Each structure stands twice: as structure tokens, then as C-alpha cells.
Amino acid sequence: MIADVFLASSLSVKILWVVCERLLGLASYELLSTEELFSSIGFAVACLICSSEIPVCGFFFKEVDVSFNYYAVGCYAGRLILKPLCDCVWFSGFTVFERWQVLTMVRHGTLKLVLLAVMGLEVAFFILSGYAAFNHDEWYFAIPAYGLFGFLWISLHIVFFVTCWKFINKFDKCNELYRQSNQDTHETLGVIMASRGMRFFTLVARRLVLSTLFSSLFLGAVTWQDHNAEFLGAWLAVIPLEVMVHGLLCELGNTLGGTCTGLALVGPSSFCR
């Protein structure tokens, strides 16, 4: 009981800290802080030691027979989601480039390795969905639905991979020009991206990524197994990643400027019939 009180107190202090940090304008953005990294590593090690399944799934789905501490899971999830939730609801006074500044500091090729890792996770989710479909109680419905939505999922995720790969190539070129410009203002990167047609690309790409997101949702829905922790864990992993990509493209599409072309009609210099 004392440990549960400490966990609840830790979350309360974290909430107060994050709110005051944003009210005073002292917030900073990074992809993964040292605190969050060690918390995730510790939580993962505890899950592997104490259970053979995924306890976070048990937090959302009671059918997964896993014993866990509600206070520990709530404190862990609350500390991770608190900053994004505050920034989304009220306190976000930063620009898109300030919040995604970490991307400008990534070395060339690293984002492509991350994309390949994400696609590996997507393939794992597809395989686990197939396993869930073939072992489903209503297999006569799940298997045909898996074949139909699986074909749609594969087609859209090929488009998703190509779109993200092209976006990374375009962003690397813009980031290289940004570093060569020796400017410290984040607006310079926005101007460079606008001049290279990134706004039009993001407006088209975000619709493709949204279709990909819906295909993952539908595939998970038709092969649903509430007692399969591996399937639920993979589904809960790929959905936030696709939502994050869609959110980035939407923010860039709404923020970046565009390019325009001027046309003129020139009258003839002499009389023409």
C-alpha cells in the first residue's frame, strides 16, 4: 500500500511539474528523454521477469489473464502521456519545427533505418493477425475477411513505405540545405521546405497515410482476439506509429508555405487578324 501511495504521489508531482513548466515557458521538446528511456527499460525488464505476456494489454482488456499492479501501470502510462496530452489540449505554444526539432539533428540514413524497423513491426503485426485469424473461434468469417483486408493492407502499406521513403529523401535534402545556410532560426527550414514543394507533398501523403491507418484498424478489427496478448500488443504498437506519421504530415501541410507560378498575357506588338 505504501508503494502504491508513492506511485500515485509521483504521478501527482509530475503533473504539477509539467503544468508549471509550460506556464513559465520553460518546456523543451525531445524525442525520448533520459527519464523516459530508463523508465521504459525498467518497465520492459519487469514485464519480462514477472510475466510471460504483455501486462499493458491486461490493463485495457480484462480477458488477458495477467496479474499486474494498476498503480504501477497507471503511473507509467500517465508519466509518458502527460506531456503530449498537455501540449495537445492547452499549453502548446511551440511551432511545428520546435516540437520536431530532433529530426533536424538526426544523421543522414538514420531515419531510413528507423523506417525499416517500423516496417518490420508492421510485418510482424500482419503475421500475428493471420495467426489470430486461423485460430479464431469464427474462422469461417475471420479467414476470408483476413484475405480481403490483408490484400488491401499490403497494397496500402507498400504505398505507405514508398511515401515515407520519399518524404525522408526530401527532408534530408532540405535539412542539408538548412545546415549549409548557417542560420539559427527555425523559420529558415520552413522556407527551404516550402521552396522545394514539401507542402504539396504532405497534403497528398497525409491522405495516403490516413488510408493506411484505416487499413490497420480494419485488419485488427476483423481478426480480433481479446485473449491473444501478442496480437493486441502488436496492434497497439503499430497504430500510434501510423497516427504519429499522419499527425506530422498534417502539421506540416497546415504550416508550410507553398510556391506559386505567375502567368501573363502579352498582347501582340503589331496588328494581327
N, C-alpha and C positions, 0 to 999 in steps of 0.2 A: 504493500500500500504506500509506503514511503517512496519507493521508486516511481510509482505512478504519479504521486504528487510532484516529484521533481520533474518528471517529463511534462506534465501539464504546466508547471511553472516556467519551464524552459520555453515552451511554445508561447506563453503569455509575454515573457520578456522579449522574445524575438519579434512578436507583433508590435510591441511598443517601440522597439529599436527601429524597425523598418519604417513605421509611420513617422517617427521623429526625424529619421534620416531624410525622408522625402520632403517633409515640411520645411526643413532647414536647407534644402538644396544640396545635400552632401552625398547623394546617391551616386554610385558608379556602376557601370554595366560590364560584365564579363561573362564569357560562355559558361564557365564552371569554376567557381571559387574553390579555394583550398578546403574550406569548411565543408562545402557540399561534396567535394571529391572524397574526403575521408569518411564523411557520413555514409555515402553510397557504398564505399568499400566495406565499411564495418557492417552495414545492414546486409550486404550480399553475403559476407562471410557468416554472419549469424544465421541467415536463411539456410545456407548450405549445411551448417553444423546441426541446426535444430530441426530441420525438416527436409524431406525429400521432394517436396513440391514448392509451389510459389505462394507464400502466405498473403501477398497483396491481393491475389485473386480471391482468397477466402474472405478478405475484408469486404469485397463487393458481392461475392456470390457465396451464400451460406452452404450451398451444396458441396463445395470443395471441403472435404473433411480434413482440415488443418487447424491445429491449435496455435493461437497467436495472442499477443497482447494488444488490445485495442489502443491503449495509451501509447505504446511504442510506435505502432503503425501510424496512428493519427499524428503524433509528434513529428515523425519522419516526413510524412507526406505534407503536413502543414508547413514545415520549415522550408521545403523545396518549392511549394506552390505559392507561398506568401508574397514574394517579391513580384512575380509576374501578375498575380491577381490584383495587387495594389496598383501597379502601373496600368493595367487594363481598365480598371474601374475608375480611377480618380487621379492618381498622383503623377502620371507620366507627363513630364514637361520636356522630355528629350526628343530630339529629332530621330528619324529612322537611322541615319548614319551614325549617330551617337550610340544608339542601342545595339547596332550591328557592327560596331567598330572593330570587334575582334576579327571579322572576316578580312579586313584590310591588312591585318598583321600576319595572316596565315601564309606560309611559303607556297611557292608555285607547285602544284601537284598534290598538295595535302588534301585539298577539298575533293579531288577526284578519288583519292584513297578512301575518304570518308563516304563518298557516294557509293563506291563499290561495296563497302561494309554494310551500308544501308540496304543495297540491293540483295546482298547475301541474307540479311534478316528478312527481307520481303520474300525471297525464295523459300526460306525456312517456314514462314507463315503459310505459304501456298502448299507446301508438302504436309504440314500439320493439319491444314484444312482438309486435304484429301484423305488423310488418315482418319480424321474425325467423320468425314462423310461415309467412308466404307465401314466404319464401326458404329454408325448411327443407328438408333432404335428404329427410325423410319427411313431405312436405307433406300427403299424404293422411291422416295421423294428426294432424299439428300444427294444421291449419286447423279441423277440427271440434272439436278439444279447445280451441282458442283461442275459438271461438264459444261453447261451453258455459261454460267457466270465465271468459271475458270478460264474459258476461252476469251471472254470479254476482259477478265482481269489481266491475262497475259498480254493481250493487244494493247491495252491502255498503259500497262507498266513498261512496255517497250518504248512507248511514246514518252512516258514519264522519265525514263532513263536518258533518252536522247535529248529531251528538253533540258533536264538538269545538267547534262554534259555540255550542251551548247551555252547554257547560262554561265557555267563555270569558266568556259573559254572566254566569253565576252567579258565577264567580270575580271578575269586575270589581265586581259589587255587594258581595261580601264584602270585597274589598280596599278599596273606597271606605269602607265602614263601619269597617274596621280603621284607616284613616288618620284618620278623624274621631274615633276613640276616644282618640287621642294616647297610646297605650300603647306601651311599648318591648319588651314581652315577646312572643315568637313564639307563645306558647300562646293569646293573645287571638285571633289569626287562626283558630286551630283551633276555638275555642269559637264564633266567629261562623259559620264554615263548617258546624259541626255543627248550629247552631241553624237554619240555612237548608236543611237536608236534603241536604247535599252527600255524606254517606256513602252514603245510599241511591242517589243518582245515580251515584256512582262504582262501586258494586257492580254496577249494571246495565250501565253504559257499558263497563266493562273486559271483559265478555263479548262485547259487540258489537265492540270493537276487536280482541279476540283472533280473532274470526271474520274480520275484515278482514285481519289479518296472515296467516292461513292462506290466504286467497284470493290474496294476493300471492305467497306461496310456491308455491302450486299453479300459478298462471299462469306464473310464471317457470320452473317445472319442465317444463310441457308445451310451452313454446316455447323450450326450452334450445338455445343456440348458443354453444359454447365458443370459437368464433373471431370472435364479434361483440362487440367491446370496448365499443361504445356500449350495447348491451343489458345486458351484465354490469355496466357502471358504473352504469346507472340502477337495476338490481335491487339492487346493493349499497348504493345511496343510500336507497331507499325503505324497505327492511327495517329498518335501525336506527332510522329516524324513527318507524315504527309500533311498534317494540319500546319506544322511549322513552316514547311516549304510554301504552302499556299498562302499563309499569312505574310511571309516575306515578299512574295511576288505581288500580293495585293497592296502592301505598304509602298513598295517601290513604284507600282503603277499609279498610285494616287499621289505620290510625292514628286517623282521626277518630272522635269520639263520635257517638252518634245521639240522636234525640229519642224520647220515649215519651208515650203518652196514657193517662191514668188513667180507669178506668171504675168506677162504683159502683152497687150495687143498693140502692135506698131502699125500705123497706117502707111499705105504706100506713098512714096515720095513724088510719084507722078500719076497722072490720071490713067486709070485702067478701066476697061469695060468689063 
